[in-house]
Amino acid sequence: MSVIDAIQASFQTFRRYFKQMAPLFWGVSILPYYMGWSLASNKIYPTYVARILLLPDPAPAQNMFLELFIFLGGIIAIGPLLGGATILYNDFFDRGIDKPSRRKKHLPLLKGMLKPRSIYRLSIALFSLAFLLALFISIWFALLVLACIILSIIYSSPPLRLKEHPGFDLLTNAIASGIICTMAGWIIIRPVLEFPILWGIVSFFGVGAIYLPTTIIDFEPDVKKGVKTIATYLGKRRAFYLGWSFVVLANSTIILMGLLNYIIPPRFLLFVWPIMIAEILSYWYYLRKLDFKGGYYAILVFSLLVAFGTGLILFYNAGLLIIP
């Protein structure tokens, strides 16, 4: 084999592992982390980025290189490392039930392009690297990463395998991504005791609302394989109502935040209420179809609207958005 052939073969192998790690999933942990960091720092981007791109920086860091290292180190630890490991570890234990899944049947593992043992070993390596990198950031951050690792393991593997205990599957995802990852971004800047609880509640319901449609999408293959999820336990329609109620509760908590002048002032609600209504109505419109396409668009549209609305809140918190 020539050097070029060896390089191409290595690149193909890398692409297979990268695809198996589902990089889009990393956003489920990176975005809450970023929200926590932004709220704690009152910033949208690190000072180094502001200097390079000549952007306004209301709160410049004393050591912009240290700030950048911690910010990016946190993203790498909680995204590609922790997020990638979580996906690989879950796929290893789910390989026997994922083949009928429309979401996963095209993945390299199920097509025989990767060996199960190899993705298991890689997941353990990535979990370890995530924790080691987290230690360089802070002890608190490392403890939160460790908590996510433990939840990932007991979620996917026997004997607990929380993903097959209806209710615990939902709670594990909402707590890990919604609360712990948000708190991880917060504590690298400010003390954990100052963490904004109401924002954590919003994130909890938001992540839960994104998770529930995935159980509806996989309902038929899960029933055939005898897999227990919140959707197979409640039924698709009740799972739909639960997911929609999470959307309503998330937005209701934002309203409460505004009324209490908690992160956002009351007048901010007059600025974002169209986005909140759009979230509630679009989620209902798409997910009520109770099929793959409806679940997919419910997640996509809701996520985009949440990203836009959250962006407005973070820009306001950073002093970069003036509300009349």
PLY file of the C-alpha trace (Angstrom):
ply
format ascii 1.0
element vertex 324
property float x
property float y
property float z
element edge 323
property int vertex1
property int vertex2
end_header
0.00 0.00 0.00
1.36 3.41 -0.99
1.61 6.36 1.38
-1.30 8.06 -0.40
-3.45 4.95 -0.08
-2.62 4.71 3.62
-3.55 8.36 4.14
-6.83 7.89 2.26
-7.65 4.76 4.26
-6.93 6.59 7.53
-9.10 9.50 6.43
-11.98 7.16 5.55
-11.72 5.48 8.95
-11.71 8.88 10.66
-14.80 9.91 8.70
-16.63 6.77 9.80
-15.87 7.34 13.47
-16.72 11.04 13.15
-20.07 10.22 11.55
-20.79 7.63 14.24
-20.11 10.25 16.91
-23.03 12.34 15.54
-21.45 15.83 15.75
-24.87 17.51 15.51
-25.69 15.92 18.86
-22.81 17.78 20.50
-24.90 20.93 20.33
-27.19 19.47 23.00
-24.36 19.92 25.50
-22.36 22.77 23.91
-25.26 25.21 23.64
-26.33 24.91 27.33
-22.64 25.24 28.29
-22.33 28.36 26.18
-25.52 29.85 27.65
-24.19 29.30 31.16
-20.85 30.89 30.25
-22.50 33.86 28.54
-24.86 34.55 31.44
-22.05 34.31 34.00
-19.58 36.45 32.06
-22.10 38.94 30.62
-20.45 38.37 27.27
-21.23 36.86 23.88
-17.65 36.05 22.91
-14.24 35.99 24.64
-12.11 39.12 24.67
-9.58 37.59 22.24
-12.32 37.16 19.63
-13.47 40.72 20.21
-9.93 42.03 19.66
-9.37 40.00 16.48
-12.72 40.88 14.90
-12.84 44.44 16.29
-16.10 43.76 18.11
-17.44 45.65 21.15
-16.39 44.09 24.46
-18.26 45.57 27.46
-16.41 43.33 29.93
-12.83 42.72 28.71
-10.91 39.93 30.43
-7.73 40.76 32.34
-6.01 37.75 30.74
-7.67 37.18 27.38
-5.52 34.14 26.54
-6.44 32.35 29.77
-10.09 33.22 29.20
-9.92 31.81 25.66
-8.19 28.61 26.82
-10.83 27.98 29.48
-13.72 28.82 27.14
-12.49 26.61 24.28
-11.27 23.89 26.64
-14.76 23.68 28.10
-16.32 23.41 24.64
-13.95 20.60 23.63
-14.41 18.72 26.90
-18.18 18.92 26.91
-18.74 18.69 23.15
-16.55 16.41 21.01
-15.13 14.47 23.98
-18.10 14.05 26.34
-20.78 14.31 23.65
-18.94 12.02 21.25
-18.23 9.46 23.96
-21.87 9.47 25.06
-23.06 8.71 21.53
-20.51 5.94 20.94
-21.15 4.33 24.31
-24.90 4.37 23.72
-24.52 3.01 20.18
-22.44 0.11 21.44
-25.19 -1.08 23.78
-27.99 -0.24 21.34
-26.50 -1.90 18.26
-28.90 -4.81 18.50
-32.02 -2.64 18.53
-31.00 0.29 16.30
-31.19 -1.40 12.89
-34.93 -0.74 12.38
-34.46 2.89 13.45
-34.84 5.32 10.59
-32.54 7.72 12.40
-29.64 5.30 12.82
-29.79 2.56 10.21
-27.32 4.39 7.94
-24.60 4.73 10.58
-21.22 3.01 9.93
-21.55 0.65 12.90
-24.85 -0.81 11.70
-23.53 -1.11 8.14
-20.57 -3.17 9.38
-17.97 -0.49 8.66
-16.89 -0.26 12.32
-16.35 -2.95 14.91
-18.47 -2.69 18.09
-15.48 -3.23 20.35
-13.61 -0.36 18.69
-16.34 2.20 19.36
-16.64 0.96 22.95
-12.91 1.46 23.53
-13.00 4.86 21.85
-15.93 5.95 24.04
-13.98 5.04 27.20
-10.95 6.92 25.88
-13.03 10.01 25.11
-14.72 9.91 28.52
-11.27 9.81 30.13
-9.94 12.68 28.01
-13.02 14.78 28.77
-12.43 14.39 32.49
-8.67 15.04 32.25
-9.18 18.19 30.20
-11.89 19.32 32.62
-9.38 19.06 35.48
-7.23 21.72 33.78
-10.23 24.08 33.75
-11.45 23.73 37.35
-12.32 21.13 39.95
-15.99 22.11 39.89
-16.08 21.82 36.11
-14.41 18.40 36.31
-16.95 17.21 38.88
-19.84 18.26 36.63
-18.24 16.50 33.65
-17.78 13.41 35.82
-21.48 13.59 36.77
-22.40 13.63 33.08
-20.10 10.67 32.42
-21.75 8.67 35.20
-25.22 9.55 33.91
-24.20 8.56 30.38
-22.98 5.16 31.57
-25.97 4.29 33.73
-28.30 5.64 31.02
-27.02 3.27 28.33
-25.59 0.16 29.98
-26.86 -2.60 32.29
-27.71 -3.15 35.03
-29.49 0.20 35.43
-29.88 1.22 31.76
-32.07 4.20 32.62
-33.06 4.73 28.99
-35.36 1.72 29.28
-37.00 2.98 32.47
-39.79 5.30 31.30
-39.46 8.70 32.93
-35.84 8.18 33.93
-34.86 8.36 30.25
-36.42 11.82 30.03
-35.05 13.01 33.39
-31.52 11.85 32.62
-31.37 13.81 29.36
-33.03 16.92 30.76
-30.86 17.00 33.89
-27.55 16.19 32.17
-27.86 18.51 29.16
-30.32 21.03 30.51
-29.01 21.66 34.01
-25.52 20.16 34.46
-24.10 21.40 31.14
-25.55 24.88 31.72
-24.09 24.90 35.21
-20.72 23.77 33.79
-20.54 26.91 31.66
-21.56 29.06 34.61
-19.10 27.78 37.23
-15.98 28.47 35.19
-16.82 32.16 35.69
-18.91 32.47 38.85
-19.64 30.46 42.04
-22.04 27.54 41.75
-24.25 28.95 44.53
-25.01 31.96 42.30
-26.31 29.77 39.48
-29.65 31.16 38.18
-32.11 28.41 39.13
-34.95 29.71 36.97
-32.72 29.63 33.90
-31.79 26.06 34.77
-35.50 25.22 34.87
-36.01 26.77 31.42
-33.11 24.72 30.07
-34.45 21.56 31.73
-37.84 21.89 30.05
-36.27 22.94 26.76
-34.03 19.88 26.53
-36.91 17.66 27.61
-39.05 19.10 24.83
-36.33 18.23 22.31
-35.81 14.71 23.67
-39.45 13.60 23.67
-39.97 13.79 19.87
-37.02 11.39 19.40
-38.93 8.74 21.37
-41.96 9.31 19.16
-39.82 9.02 16.02
-38.44 5.68 17.23
-41.79 4.44 18.59
-42.47 1.68 16.02
-38.97 0.09 16.05
-38.87 0.35 19.85
-42.22 -1.44 20.16
-41.07 -4.20 17.79
-37.90 -4.73 19.80
-39.68 -4.48 23.15
-37.71 -1.37 24.15
-39.28 0.65 26.95
-39.20 4.44 26.59
-41.38 7.27 27.79
-43.24 7.11 24.45
-43.83 3.34 24.46
-44.99 3.59 28.06
-47.35 6.56 27.64
-48.23 6.08 23.99
-47.35 8.50 21.21
-50.21 10.93 21.84
-49.58 11.28 25.57
-45.85 11.67 24.90
-46.76 14.44 22.45
-48.84 16.24 25.07
-46.03 15.87 27.61
-43.50 17.34 25.18
-45.81 20.22 24.34
-46.41 20.89 28.03
-42.63 21.15 28.46
-42.58 23.86 25.79
-45.37 25.72 27.58
-43.63 25.35 30.96
-40.30 26.59 29.56
-41.95 29.71 28.17
-44.01 30.19 31.33
-40.78 30.20 33.34
-39.36 32.87 31.03
-42.48 34.95 31.66
-41.93 34.48 35.40
-38.31 35.59 34.98
-39.45 38.75 33.26
-42.10 39.53 35.86
-39.53 39.05 38.64
-36.91 41.13 36.76
-34.71 38.02 36.90
-32.01 38.26 34.18
-34.54 40.00 31.90
-36.78 43.01 32.72
-40.58 42.92 32.33
-40.45 45.02 29.15
-38.30 42.34 27.50
-41.37 40.07 27.38
-43.06 42.52 25.01
-40.09 42.06 22.72
-39.94 38.24 22.65
-43.56 37.14 23.02
-43.97 36.46 19.24
-41.08 33.97 19.44
-42.61 32.27 22.46
-45.98 31.91 20.71
-44.24 30.59 17.60
-42.46 27.93 19.68
-45.68 26.72 21.25
-47.71 26.69 18.02
-45.02 25.20 15.73
-44.24 22.40 18.18
-47.94 21.52 18.35
-48.39 21.74 14.57
-45.52 19.42 13.67
-45.44 16.93 16.53
-49.21 16.28 16.47
-48.61 14.26 13.29
-46.88 11.65 15.47
-44.57 10.44 12.69
-40.91 10.70 11.71
-41.31 13.83 9.60
-43.42 15.60 12.22
-40.98 14.75 15.00
-38.01 15.86 12.92
-39.53 19.25 12.06
-40.79 19.76 15.60
-37.22 19.41 16.87
-35.72 21.51 14.07
-38.14 24.45 14.19
-38.31 24.51 17.99
-34.51 24.43 18.25
-34.11 27.31 15.78
-36.69 29.44 17.57
-35.11 28.67 20.96
-31.69 29.61 19.59
-33.02 32.93 18.29
-34.91 33.78 21.47
-32.04 32.74 23.71
-29.66 34.78 21.58
-31.74 37.89 22.22
-31.64 37.26 25.97
-27.88 36.71 25.95
-27.24 39.83 23.86
-29.38 41.83 26.27
-27.55 40.35 29.26
-24.24 41.31 27.65
-25.39 44.89 27.12
-25.33 44.55 23.34
-29.10 44.77 22.84
-31.03 47.80 23.99
-34.71 47.27 24.78
-36.70 50.52 24.58
0 1
1 2
2 3
3 4
4 5
5 6
6 7
7 8
8 9
9 10
10 11
11 12
12 13
13 14
14 15
15 16
16 17
17 18
18 19
19 20
20 21
21 22
22 23
23 24
24 25
25 26
26 27
27 28
28 29
29 30
30 31
31 32
32 33
33 34
34 35
35 36
36 37
37 38
38 39
39 40
40 41
41 42
42 43
43 44
44 45
45 46
46 47
47 48
48 49
49 50
50 51
51 52
52 53
53 54
54 55
55 56
56 57
57 58
58 59
59 60
60 61
61 62
62 63
63 64
64 65
65 66
66 67
67 68
68 69
69 70
70 71
71 72
72 73
73 74
74 75
75 76
76 77
77 78
78 79
79 80
80 81
81 82
82 83
83 84
84 85
85 86
86 87
87 88
88 89
89 90
90 91
91 92
92 93
93 94
94 95
95 96
96 97
97 98
98 99
99 100
100 101
101 102
102 103
103 104
104 105
105 106
106 107
107 108
108 109
109 110
110 111
111 112
112 113
113 114
114 115
115 116
116 117
117 118
118 119
119 120
120 121
121 122
122 123
123 124
124 125
125 126
126 127
127 128
128 129
129 130
130 131
131 132
132 133
133 134
134 135
135 136
136 137
137 138
138 139
139 140
140 141
141 142
142 143
143 144
144 145
145 146
146 147
147 148
148 149
149 150
150 151
151 152
152 153
153 154
154 155
155 156
156 157
157 158
158 159
159 160
160 161
161 162
162 163
163 164
164 165
165 166
166 167
167 168
168 169
169 170
170 171
171 172
172 173
173 174
174 175
175 176
176 177
177 178
178 179
179 180
180 181
181 182
182 183
183 184
184 185
185 186
186 187
187 188
188 189
189 190
190 191
191 192
192 193
193 194
194 195
195 196
196 197
197 198
198 199
199 200
200 201
201 202
202 203
203 204
204 205
205 206
206 207
207 208
208 209
209 210
210 211
211 212
212 213
213 214
214 215
215 216
216 217
217 218
218 219
219 220
220 221
221 222
222 223
223 224
224 225
225 226
226 227
227 228
228 229
229 230
230 231
231 232
232 233
233 234
234 235
235 236
236 237
237 238
238 239
239 240
240 241
241 242
242 243
243 244
244 245
245 246
246 247
247 248
248 249
249 250
250 251
251 252
252 253
253 254
254 255
255 256
256 257
257 258
258 259
259 260
260 261
261 262
262 263
263 264
264 265
265 266
266 267
267 268
268 269
269 270
270 271
271 272
272 273
273 274
274 275
275 276
276 277
277 278
278 279
279 280
280 281
281 282
282 283
283 284
284 285
285 286
286 287
287 288
288 289
289 290
290 291
291 292
292 293
293 294
294 295
295 296
296 297
297 298
298 299
299 300
300 301
301 302
302 303
303 304
304 305
305 306
306 307
307 308
308 309
309 310
310 311
311 312
312 313
313 314
314 315
315 316
316 317
317 318
318 319
319 320
320 321
321 322
322 323
